[in-house]
Amino acid sequence: MAKISLGPVKKDVNAQGASIQADAVRVKLFPSDTVVYLAHSRATINGGVVSGLFRGSAYASKATAAGGRVTSGKTLTS
């Protein structure tokens, strides 16, 4: 048995042209209490923007198993 949730997000940030988009699917598997996310995101700054700041995180995978002894997570950037 599982619960599946999905949804898109789109936002125009503006000052003449910044925008974000994201799509995600969340699957919760009840027998093992496992949660899986499949997602895509995109951020753009178009020609009309004079200055701005974008920030965020990236995950190739995010998982916990074996009672927390095995994990994967955030992609580190320099």
CYANA upper distance limits for C-alpha pairs under 8 A (distance plus 0.5 A):
  1 MET  CA     29 LEU  CA      6.77
  1 MET  CA     30 PHE  CA      6.38
  1 MET  CA     31 PRO  CA      7.53
  2 ALA  CA     27 VAL  CA      7.20
  2 ALA  CA     28 LYS  CA      5.91
  2 ALA  CA     29 LEU  CA      5.01
  2 ALA  CA     30 PHE  CA      6.19
  3 LYS  CA     27 VAL  CA      6.25
  3 LYS  CA     28 LYS  CA      5.67
  3 LYS  CA     29 LEU  CA      7.28
  3 LYS  CA     30 PHE  CA      8.34
  4 ILE  CA     25 VAL  CA      7.55
  4 ILE  CA     26 ARG  CA      6.18
  4 ILE  CA     27 VAL  CA      5.07
  4 ILE  CA     28 LYS  CA      7.03
  5 SER  CA     25 VAL  CA      6.24
  5 SER  CA     26 ARG  CA      5.55
  5 SER  CA     27 VAL  CA      7.02
  6 LEU  CA     23 ASP  CA      8.13
  6 LEU  CA     24 ALA  CA      6.11
  6 LEU  CA     25 VAL  CA      4.89
  6 LEU  CA     26 ARG  CA      6.69
  7 GLY  CA     23 ASP  CA      6.40
  7 GLY  CA     24 ALA  CA      6.21
  7 GLY  CA     25 VAL  CA      7.36
  8 PRO  CA     21 GLN  CA      7.99
  8 PRO  CA     22 ALA  CA      6.15
  8 PRO  CA     23 ASP  CA      4.84
  8 PRO  CA     24 ALA  CA      7.02
  9 VAL  CA     20 ILE  CA      8.43
  9 VAL  CA     21 GLN  CA      6.08
  9 VAL  CA     22 ALA  CA      5.62
  9 VAL  CA     23 ASP  CA      6.91
 10 LYS  CA     19 SER  CA      8.02
 10 LYS  CA     20 ILE  CA      6.24
 10 LYS  CA     21 GLN  CA      4.92
 10 LYS  CA     22 ALA  CA      7.06
 11 LYS  CA     19 SER  CA      6.20
 11 LYS  CA     20 ILE  CA      5.86
 11 LYS  CA     21 GLN  CA      7.08
 12 ASP  CA     17 GLY  CA      7.86
 12 ASP  CA     18 ALA  CA      6.59
 12 ASP  CA     19 SER  CA      4.79
 12 ASP  CA     20 ILE  CA      6.99
 13 VAL  CA     17 GLY  CA      7.73
 13 VAL  CA     18 ALA  CA      5.67
 13 VAL  CA     19 SER  CA      5.78
 13 VAL  CA     20 ILE  CA      8.00
 14 ASN  CA     18 ALA  CA      5.56
 14 ASN  CA     19 SER  CA      7.52
 14 ASN  CA     49 VAL  CA      8.36
 15 ALA  CA     48 GLY  CA      7.96
 15 ALA  CA     49 VAL  CA      6.49
 16 GLN  CA     46 ASN  CA      8.07
 16 GLN  CA     47 GLY  CA      8.40
 16 GLN  CA     48 GLY  CA      5.35
 16 GLN  CA     49 VAL  CA      5.90
 17 GLY  CA     45 ILE  CA      6.48
 17 GLY  CA     46 ASN  CA      5.34
 17 GLY  CA     47 GLY  CA      7.38
 17 GLY  CA     48 GLY  CA      6.19
 17 GLY  CA     49 VAL  CA      6.31
 18 ALA  CA     43 ALA  CA      8.05
 18 ALA  CA     44 THR  CA      6.13
 18 ALA  CA     45 ILE  CA      4.88
 18 ALA  CA     46 ASN  CA      6.40
 18 ALA  CA     49 VAL  CA      7.49
 19 SER  CA     43 ALA  CA      6.32
 19 SER  CA     44 THR  CA      5.97
 19 SER  CA     45 ILE  CA      7.21
 20 ILE  CA     41 SER  CA      8.00
 20 ILE  CA     42 ARG  CA      6.19
 20 ILE  CA     43 ALA  CA      4.90
 20 ILE  CA     44 THR  CA      7.01
 21 GLN  CA     41 SER  CA      6.12
 21 GLN  CA     42 ARG  CA      5.73
 21 GLN  CA     43 ALA  CA      7.02
 22 ALA  CA     39 ALA  CA      7.77
 22 ALA  CA     40 HIS  CA      6.10
 22 ALA  CA     41 SER  CA      4.65
 22 ALA  CA     42 ARG  CA      6.87
 23 ASP  CA     39 ALA  CA      6.14
 23 ASP  CA     40 HIS  CA      5.90
 23 ASP  CA     41 SER  CA      7.00
 24 ALA  CA     37 TYR  CA      7.38
 24 ALA  CA     38 LEU  CA      6.19
 24 ALA  CA     39 ALA  CA      4.69
 24 ALA  CA     40 HIS  CA      6.99
 25 VAL  CA     37 TYR  CA      6.19
 25 VAL  CA     38 LEU  CA      5.70
 25 VAL  CA     39 ALA  CA      6.82
 26 ARG  CA     35 VAL  CA      7.49
 26 ARG  CA     36 VAL  CA      6.27
 26 ARG  CA     37 TYR  CA      5.12
 26 ARG  CA     38 LEU  CA      7.13
 27 VAL  CA     35 VAL  CA      6.13
 27 VAL  CA     36 VAL  CA      5.63
 27 VAL  CA     37 TYR  CA      6.96
 28 LYS  CA     33 ASP  CA      7.25
 28 LYS  CA     34 THR  CA      6.21
 28 LYS  CA     35 VAL  CA      4.88
 28 LYS  CA     36 VAL  CA      6.96
 29 LEU  CA     33 ASP  CA      6.04
 29 LEU  CA     34 THR  CA      5.62
 29 LEU  CA     35 VAL  CA      6.81
 30 PHE  CA     34 THR  CA      7.39
 45 ILE  CA     49 VAL  CA      7.13
 57 SER  CA     74 LYS  CA      7.57
 57 SER  CA     75 THR  CA      7.92
 58 ALA  CA     74 LYS  CA      6.56
 58 ALA  CA     75 THR  CA      6.08
 59 TYR  CA     73 GLY  CA      6.41
 59 TYR  CA     74 LYS  CA      5.22
 59 TYR  CA     75 THR  CA      5.91
 60 ALA  CA     73 GLY  CA      7.59
 60 ALA  CA     74 LYS  CA      7.66
 60 ALA  CA     75 THR  CA      7.12
 61 SER  CA     72 SER  CA      6.69
 61 SER  CA     73 GLY  CA      6.08
 61 SER  CA     74 LYS  CA      7.96
 62 LYS  CA     71 THR  CA      7.83
 62 LYS  CA     72 SER  CA      5.65
 62 LYS  CA     73 GLY  CA      4.83
 62 LYS  CA     74 LYS  CA      7.58
 63 ALA  CA     70 VAL  CA      8.48
 63 ALA  CA     71 THR  CA      5.90
 63 ALA  CA     72 SER  CA      5.73
 63 ALA  CA     73 GLY  CA      7.15
 64 THR  CA     68 GLY  CA      5.95
 64 THR  CA     69 ARG  CA      8.03
 64 THR  CA     70 VAL  CA      6.27
 64 THR  CA     71 THR  CA      5.02
 64 THR  CA     72 SER  CA      7.33
 65 ALA  CA     69 ARG  CA      7.04
 65 ALA  CA     70 VAL  CA      5.66
 65 ALA  CA     71 THR  CA      6.93
 66 ALA  CA     70 VAL  CA      6.43
